[in-house]
């Protein structure tokens, strides 16, 4: 790896990636340190997120291509009132929201005398084909929808080369501003039931919202303090919406769009082929969870932590955090948050129906009731004639119920302990990865400034301690190789074997293929090289006397295989064993 580009080269990529030299872009694609520098040069862009979520099967050119387009998504600074557009037929009154794609204004319809909301594409995106496609995609989705809980579209137009949408003005603020701690379970279920019904209508026309969250749920009118049961929500902001039958998709495999706390696992890993109605069901489950508990089910200290938790962590059951949450409603919520889409509600309509069941005090599909549970529910619905029998049954089973309650409480405590332990483990692993990356950057800097001893000391701190995973990869081996320079062959070899190998400089790589393509050697996780034939069958493990191998190479036209170990020895093996 050559030296990292100068700061001015990084600045050039941040401001004009199309003019950047190809070798600089190629270096940034391969260098985590320079991607971090690029991220600091333009914090508004999504540089590191695009790089870190590149699928393993995608070529590096994918990142270079995304690198050239990402600059166009960088957020601009706040606008002044002098930037307000002039839209014929409307009087702009105030800017009420600004996002990554557009600016929303409150305006007065001069002909009809009503207050409306006008969303205008940002001026710096007016020539961006993909952003124009997203903007008109939102218009297309809104135009196809007719539902009392979806913000309706009144008009589409263009002013000064910038398209705009005229929509209903919903003046009660967003659901985010009305959260304020745990809600009563009934009010939470009712509101999410309304959102699920609206989302089902969205899905019915073949659209996936992909960004459902409290900030994209508008509330009608002024709501009396504490009177959450009267809230009327409306789903808004279809800027990331996608038609399921759209073959000209604006999002590529590996792109990550949305809000991390509300992303489904398939969104978090950029697997857009798996995104469907279940993705929006997940987001509705996150909203329900936050309404019930007053906290998000997946929230890390950074967005990277959050994306990791979404994919690998498990939420603490709501009744553990708020004991008054009914088990049936908690089961509905947790079913929405299953990692695999096929284990969630397959449609928003199915979620709506289960919430209807809960609100009517009937069994939900997420948690079928026992016989006793059905009896209790029946008494609640028909208290008169059922009371004597219910009292008799209650007396007979009271002991069993107490035991069951205690067992359930113990299980819940065990679940929360396991979930918290899992989150702590995930945080610890993430911290180790970040610490390792920082140490690698420091070691590289020490080498660049002529301090090999300091670089070696830093590299030695990267060795795993205790039961921690070994984070060291080829970059650690590469830097260690630069510290010590060329290694020589093991002196145990006969003179005839050593001839011609004395000055072998083995750059550490984890895999090598013979010149004839018939054999491949790969270094395993245990540091032992394994030789494979062209069909991928393992031929043998190469003995290294317990030393960790850090690099392999076929030499002498493939007749020999050289393996460099961490203790500065190069061992030669027969490159074509029987």
C-alpha positions in Angstrom: 0.0 0.0 0.0 1.4 3.4 -1.0 1.3 6.4 1.3 -2.1 8.1 1.9 -3.1 11.1 -0.2 -2.4 14.6 1.0 -5.2 16.5 2.7 -5.8 18.7 -0.4 -6.4 15.5 -2.4 -9.0 14.4 0.2 -10.6 17.8 0.0 -10.8 17.6 -3.8 -12.7 14.3 -3.6 -15.1 15.8 -1.1 -15.9 18.8 -3.3 -15.5 17.4 -6.8 -15.1 13.6 -7.0 -15.5 13.5 -10.7 -12.2 15.5 -11.1 -10.3 13.4 -8.6 -7.5 11.2 -9.9 -8.5 7.5 -10.3 -5.6 6.3 -8.1 -6.8 8.5 -5.3 -10.3 7.1 -5.5 -8.9 3.6 -5.6 -6.8 4.2 -2.5 -9.8 5.6 -0.6 -11.8 2.6 -1.5 -9.2 0.3 0.1 -8.1 2.5 3.0 -10.4 2.8 6.1 -8.3 5.6 7.5 -8.7 7.7 4.4 -12.5 7.0 4.3 -12.6 8.4 7.9 -10.6 11.5 6.7 -13.1 11.9 3.8 -16.0 11.7 6.3 -14.4 14.4 8.4 -13.9 16.6 5.3 -17.6 16.5 4.5 -19.6 15.3 7.5 -22.9 16.0 5.7 -22.2 13.2 3.2 -22.7 9.5 3.7 -19.1 8.5 2.7 -18.3 5.9 5.5 -21.8 4.4 5.5 -21.5 3.6 1.8 -18.1 2.1 2.2 -18.7 0.1 5.4 -21.9 -1.5 4.0 -20.5 -2.6 0.7 -21.5 -6.3 0.2 -18.7 -8.8 0.1 -19.8 -10.0 -3.4 -19.7 -6.4 -4.9 -16.5 -5.3 -6.6 -14.5 -2.3 -5.3 -15.7 -0.4 -8.4 -19.1 -0.3 -6.8 -17.7 1.9 -4.0 -15.9 4.1 -6.4 -19.1 4.7 -8.3 -21.0 5.4 -5.1 -18.2 7.7 -4.0 -18.7 9.9 -7.1 -22.4 10.2 -6.5 -22.5 10.5 -2.7 -21.3 14.1 -2.7 -24.6 15.1 -4.3 -26.5 13.8 -1.3 -24.5 15.9 1.2 -26.8 18.3 3.2 -26.4 22.0 2.6 -26.4 24.6 5.3 -29.6 26.2 6.6 -31.3 28.6 4.2 -32.2 32.2 4.8 -35.7 33.6 4.2 -34.3 35.2 1.1 -34.1 31.7 -0.4 -37.9 31.1 -0.2 -39.2 30.2 -3.6 -42.0 32.1 -5.4 -44.8 29.7 -6.2 -47.6 31.2 -8.4 -50.9 31.1 -6.6 -49.5 30.7 -3.2 -48.0 33.0 -0.5 -45.1 31.4 1.4 -45.5 32.1 5.1 -42.7 30.1 6.8 -40.2 27.3 6.4 -41.4 24.4 8.6 -39.0 21.5 7.8 -35.8 20.8 5.9 -34.5 17.4 4.9 -31.9 15.7 2.8 -34.0 16.0 -0.4 -36.4 19.0 0.0 -37.6 22.0 2.0 -41.2 22.2 3.3 -43.0 25.5 3.6 -46.3 26.6 5.1 -48.2 28.6 2.5 -51.5 30.2 1.8 -53.6 29.1 -1.2 -54.6 32.5 -2.6 -57.5 31.1 -4.6 -59.1 28.8 -2.0 -58.0 30.6 1.1 -56.7 27.5 2.8 -53.3 26.7 4.4 -51.2 24.2 2.6 -47.8 22.6 2.8 -45.4 23.0 -0.2 -42.4 20.7 -0.5 -39.7 22.0 -2.9 -36.7 20.1 -4.1 -33.5 21.6 -2.8 -31.8 23.9 -5.4 -28.5 22.0 -5.3 -30.3 18.8 -6.3 -32.3 20.2 -9.2 -29.9 18.7 -11.8 -29.5 15.4 -10.0 -31.3 12.7 -12.0 -31.7 10.2 -9.2 -33.0 12.8 -6.7 -35.5 14.1 -9.3 -36.6 10.5 -9.8 -37.1 10.1 -6.0 -39.0 13.4 -5.8 -41.4 12.5 -8.5 -41.6 9.0 -7.1 -43.0 10.5 -3.9 -45.5 12.5 -6.0 -46.5 9.3 -7.8 -47.0 7.4 -4.5 -49.1 10.2 -3.0 -51.2 10.6 -6.1 -52.2 7.0 -6.0 -53.2 7.1 -2.3 -56.6 7.9 -0.9 -56.7 7.3 2.8 -57.8 9.5 5.7 -54.6 8.8 7.6 -52.2 9.6 4.7 -51.3 13.2 3.9 -53.0 13.9 0.5 -51.4 15.5 -2.5 -53.2 18.5 -4.1 -50.8 19.6 -6.9 -47.5 19.0 -8.6 -45.6 21.8 -10.4 -42.3 23.4 -11.1 -40.8 26.8 -10.3 -37.4 28.0 -11.3 -36.4 24.6 -12.5 -37.3 23.0 -9.1 -40.3 20.7 -8.8 -42.7 21.2 -5.9 -45.6 19.3 -4.3 -48.6 21.0 -2.7 -50.1 18.9 0.1 -52.5 19.2 3.0 -51.1 21.2 5.9 -51.2 19.2 9.2 -50.6 21.6 12.0 -50.4 19.5 15.1 -46.7 18.7 14.9 -45.2 15.3 14.6 -45.6 12.2 16.8 -42.0 12.6 17.9 -43.0 15.8 19.8 -45.9 14.0 21.4 -44.1 10.9 22.7 -43.1 12.1 26.2 -42.5 8.8 27.9 -44.6 5.6 28.1 -48.1 5.8 26.8 -51.1 4.0 28.2 -51.2 0.6 26.4 -54.6 1.2 24.9 -53.7 4.6 23.5 -50.5 3.2 22.0 -52.3 0.2 20.4 -55.0 2.5 19.0 -52.5 4.9 17.4 -50.3 2.2 15.9 -53.5 0.4 14.7 -54.4 3.5 12.7 -50.9 3.7 11.3 -51.0 0.0 10.3 -54.3 0.6 8.5 -52.8 3.5 6.6 -49.7 1.5 5.8 -51.8 -1.4 4.6 -53.4 1.0 2.1 -49.9 2.1 1.0 -49.0 -1.5 0.4 -52.2 -2.2 -1.5 -51.0 0.0 -4.3 -47.6 -1.7 -4.3 -45.6 1.0 -2.4 -43.2 0.4 0.5 -42.7 3.5 2.6 -39.2 2.5 4.0 -38.9 5.5 6.4 -41.8 5.1 8.9 -40.9 6.9 12.2 -42.5 9.3 14.6 -40.9 12.3 12.8 -42.8 11.2 9.6 -46.2 10.9 11.4 -48.1 14.2 11.5 -50.8 14.9 14.1 -54.0 16.8 13.3 -55.0 19.8 15.2 -54.2 20.9 18.8 -54.3 18.0 21.2 -55.2 18.6 24.9 -52.4 17.9 27.3 -52.3 14.2 28.2 -55.3 13.4 25.9 -53.4 11.0 23.7 -56.5 8.9 22.9 -57.8 11.7 20.7 -54.8 11.9 18.4 -55.4 11.5 14.7 -52.1 10.6 12.9 -51.3 10.9 9.2 -48.4 9.2 7.5 -46.2 11.7 5.6 -42.8 12.0 3.7 -42.7 9.3 1.0 -39.3 10.5 -0.2 -37.7 7.0 0.3 -40.8 5.1 -0.9 -40.4 2.5 -3.6 -42.9 0.8 -5.9 -42.4 -3.0 -5.6 -42.7 -3.4 -9.4 -40.2 -0.7 -10.1 -37.5 -2.2 -12.3 -35.6 1.1 -12.6 -34.7 1.3 -8.9 -32.7 4.2 -7.6 -31.2 2.2 -4.8 -28.4 -0.2 -5.4 -27.5 -3.3 -3.4 -25.5 -2.2 -0.4 -26.9 1.4 -0.2 -28.3 2.1 3.2 -31.2 4.7 3.4 -33.5 5.5 6.3 -33.2 6.2 10.0 -31.0 3.7 11.8 -33.3 3.3 14.9 -36.2 2.4 12.7 -34.4 0.3 10.0 -35.3 -3.3 9.7 -32.3 -5.7 9.6 -32.6 -6.1 5.8 -32.4 -2.3 5.4 -29.4 -2.0 7.8 -27.4 -4.4 5.7 -28.4 -2.9 2.4 -30.3 -6.0 1.2 -32.9 -4.3 -0.9 -34.1 -7.6 -2.6 -35.5 -8.6 0.8 -37.3 -5.3 1.5 -41.1 -5.6 1.3 -44.2 -5.0 3.4 -42.5 -6.7 6.4 -39.9 -3.9 6.4 -42.6 -1.3 7.2 -44.1 -3.7 9.7 -40.8 -3.6 11.6 -40.9 0.2 11.7 -44.4 0.1 13.1 -43.2 -2.3 15.7 -40.4 0.1 16.7 -42.9 2.9 17.0 -45.2 0.7 19.2 -42.2 -0.3 21.4 -41.2 3.3 22.0 -44.8 4.3 22.8 -45.1 1.5 25.3 -41.7 1.9 27.0 -40.6 5.4 26.3 -37.3 4.2 24.7 -36.2 2.8 21.4 -35.6 -1.0 21.2 -32.3 -0.5 19.3 -30.2 2.6 20.1 -26.4 2.7 20.2 -24.0 5.5 21.0 -23.3 6.0 17.3 -25.3 5.1 14.1 -22.8 2.3 13.5 -23.6 0.8 16.9 -27.3 1.1 16.2 -27.1 -0.6 12.8 -25.1 -3.4 14.5 -27.7 -3.8 17.3 -30.6 -3.8 14.8 -28.9 -6.8 13.0 -27.7 -8.8 16.0 -29.3 -7.5 19.3 -32.6 -8.5 20.9 -35.0 -6.0 22.4 -35.8 -6.2 26.1 -39.5 -7.3 26.4 -41.7 -4.3 27.1 -43.3 -5.7 30.3 -39.8 -6.0 31.8 -39.3 -2.2 31.4 -42.9 -1.2 32.1 -44.7 -3.9 34.2 -48.1 -2.7 33.2 -47.8 -3.6 29.5 -50.2 -6.5 28.7 -48.5 -9.7 27.6 -50.7 -9.8 24.4 -49.7 -6.4 23.3 -46.0 -7.1 24.1 -46.2 -10.2 21.9 -47.7 -8.2 19.0 -44.9 -5.7 19.4 -42.1 -8.3 19.5 -43.5 -10.2 16.6 -43.0 -7.1 14.5 -39.4 -7.1 15.6 -38.4 -10.6 14.5 -35.1 -10.6 12.6 -36.3 -12.6 9.7 -39.1 -10.9 7.6 -41.0 -14.1 7.2 -41.4 -14.4 11.0 -43.1 -10.9 11.3 -46.6 -10.1 10.3 -46.5 -10.6 6.6 -48.7 -7.5 6.0 -49.6 -4.3 7.8 -53.2 -5.4 7.5 -52.4 -8.5 9.6 -50.8 -6.3 12.3 -53.9 -4.0 12.2 -56.2 -7.0 12.7 -54.2 -8.3 15.7 -54.3 -4.9 17.3 -58.1 -4.8 16.7 -58.2 -8.2 18.5 -56.2 -6.8 21.4 -58.4 -3.6 21.7 -61.5 -5.8 21.7 -60.0 -8.0 24.5 -59.8 -11.1 22.2 -56.9 -13.5 21.6 -54.1 -12.2 19.3 -52.3 -14.5 16.8 -49.0 -13.5 18.3 -49.9 -15.0 21.7 -52.8 -17.6 21.6 -54.6 -17.8 25.0 -54.7 -20.8 27.3 -58.1 -22.2 28.4 -57.9 -20.1 31.6 -57.1 -17.0 29.6 -60.1 -17.6 27.3 -62.3 -18.1 30.4 -61.1 -14.8 31.9 -61.7 -12.9 28.7 -65.2 -14.4 28.4 -66.0 -13.2 31.9 -64.9 -9.7 31.0 -67.2 -9.7 27.9 -70.2 -11.4 29.7 -69.8 -10.8 33.4 -73.4 -11.7 34.5 -74.1 -15.5 34.2 -70.4 -16.4 34.1 -69.4 -15.0 37.5 -70.3 -18.0 39.8 -68.5 -20.5 37.5 -65.6 -18.2 37.1 -65.2 -17.8 40.9 -65.2 -21.5 41.4 -62.5 -22.1 38.7 -60.5 -19.2 40.1 -60.5 -20.8 43.6 -59.4 -24.1 42.2 -56.5 -22.7 40.1 -55.4 -19.8 42.2 -52.4 -21.8 43.5 -51.4 -22.7 39.9 -51.8 -19.2 38.7 -49.5 -17.8 41.4 -46.9 -20.3 40.5 -47.3 -19.5 36.8 -47.0 -15.8 37.5 -43.8 -16.3 39.5 -42.4 -18.5 36.7 -43.3 -16.0 34.1 -41.7 -13.2 36.1 -38.5 -15.3 36.5 -38.5 -15.9 32.7 -38.9 -12.2 32.0 -36.1 -11.3 34.3 -33.9 -14.0 32.7 -34.9 -12.6 29.2 -33.9 -9.1 30.1 -30.7 -10.2 31.7 -29.8 -12.2 28.5 -30.8 -9.3 26.3 -28.7 -6.8 28.3 -25.8 -9.2 28.3 -26.1 -9.6 24.5 -26.1 -5.8 24.1 -23.1 -5.4 26.3 -21.3 -8.1 24.4 -22.1 -6.4 21.1 -20.9 -3.0 22.5 -17.7 -4.7 23.7 -17.0 -6.2 20.3 -17.8 -2.9 18.5 -15.4 -1.1 20.9 -12.7 -3.7 20.2 -13.1 -3.2 16.4 -12.9 0.6 16.8 -9.9 0.4 19.1 -8.1 -2.0 16.6 -8.8 0.4 13.7 -7.4 3.3 15.8 -4.3 1.4 16.7 -3.7 0.4 13.0 -4.0 4.1 12.0 -1.5 5.0 14.8 1.0 2.3 13.7 0.8 3.4 10.1 1.4 7.0 11.2 4.4 6.0 13.2 5.9 4.2 10.2 5.2 7.2 8.0 7.1 9.4 10.5 10.1 7.1 10.8 9.3 5.5 14.1 9.3 1.7 13.5 9.9 0.8 17.2 6.8 2.7 18.2 4.8 1.2 15.3 5.8 -2.3 16.5 4.8 -1.5 20.1 1.4 -0.4 18.9 0.9 -3.4 16.7 1.7 -5.7 19.6 -1.1 -4.1 21.6 -3.5 -5.4 18.9 -3.0 -9.0 20.0 -6.2 -10.4 21.6 -6.5 -10.6 25.4 -8.4 -13.2 27.3 -11.3 -14.6 25.3 -11.6 -11.7 22.9 -11.8 -12.3 19.2 -8.6 -11.7 17.1 -9.3 -8.6 15.0 -6.0 -8.7 13.2 -6.2 -8.9 9.4 -3.9 -8.5 6.4 -3.3 -4.8 7.3 -1.7 -5.9 10.7 0.5 -8.4 8.9 1.4 -5.8 6.2 2.5 -3.2 8.8 4.4 -5.7 10.7 6.2 -6.7 7.5 7.1 -3.0 6.9 8.5 -2.8 10.5 10.9 -5.8 10.1 11.6 -5.9 6.4 12.4 -9.1 4.4 12.5 -12.4 6.2 14.8 -15.3 5.4 14.2 -19.0 4.9 14.3 -21.4 7.8 17.9 -22.6 8.2 16.7 -26.1 8.7 16.3 -26.4 5.0 19.1 -28.1 3.0 21.4 -25.9 1.1 19.9 -27.0 -2.2 16.5 -26.0 -1.0 17.6 -22.6 0.2 19.3 -21.7 -3.0 17.7 -18.7 -4.6 15.4 -18.0 -1.6 17.6 -16.0 0.6 16.2 -12.6 -0.3 12.5 -13.6 -0.6 10.4 -10.6 0.5 7.0 -12.0 1.2 4.2 -9.4 1.3 1.6 -10.9 3.6 -1.5 -12.1 1.7 -4.0 -14.6 3.0 -4.4 -16.5 -0.3 -2.2 -17.5 -3.2 -2.8 -19.5 -6.4 -0.1 -21.5 -8.2 0.9 -20.3 -11.7 -0.9 -23.2 -13.4 -4.1 -22.4 -11.4 -4.3 -26.0 -10.1 -3.6 -25.3 -6.4 -4.6 -22.6 -4.0 -3.4 -22.0 -0.4 -5.4 -20.1 2.1 -4.5 -19.1 5.7 -7.2 -20.3 8.1 -8.5 -18.4 11.1 -6.1 -20.3 13.2 -3.1 -19.0 11.2 -2.4 -22.4 9.6 -2.2 -22.5 5.7 -4.3 -25.2 3.9 -3.6 -26.3 0.4 -6.6 -26.9 -1.9 -7.1 -28.3 -5.4 -8.9 -26.4 -8.2 -12.2 -27.9 -7.1 -11.8 -26.5 -3.6 -11.0 -29.9 -1.9 -8.5 -29.6 1.0 -5.4 -31.5 0.2 -3.4 -31.0 3.5 -2.7 -28.6 6.3 0.9 -27.3 6.1 2.9 -27.9 9.4 4.2 -24.6 10.8 5.3 -25.8 14.3 2.7 -23.8 16.0 3.7 -20.5 14.5 1.0 -18.2 13.1 1.4 -17.8 9.3 0.9 -14.2 8.1 1.5 -14.5 4.4 1.8 -17.1 1.6 3.3 -17.1 -1.9 4.1 -19.6 -4.7 7.7 -19.2 -5.9 10.1 -20.8 -8.4 7.3 -21.3 -11.0 5.1 -22.9 -8.4 7.5 -25.7 -7.4 7.8 -24.2 -3.9 5.3 -22.6 -1.5 6.7 -20.0 0.9 4.9 -19.2 4.1 6.0 -16.4 6.3 5.3 -16.7 10.1 4.8 -14.1 12.7 8.1 -14.9 14.3 10.0 -13.7 11.2 10.6 -17.1 9.6 9.9 -18.0 6.0 9.2 -21.7 5.6 9.3 -23.5 2.2 7.0 -26.4 1.3 6.7 -28.6 -1.7 4.4 -26.7 -4.0 3.0 -29.9 -5.6 2.6 -32.6 -3.0 1.4 -36.0 -4.0 
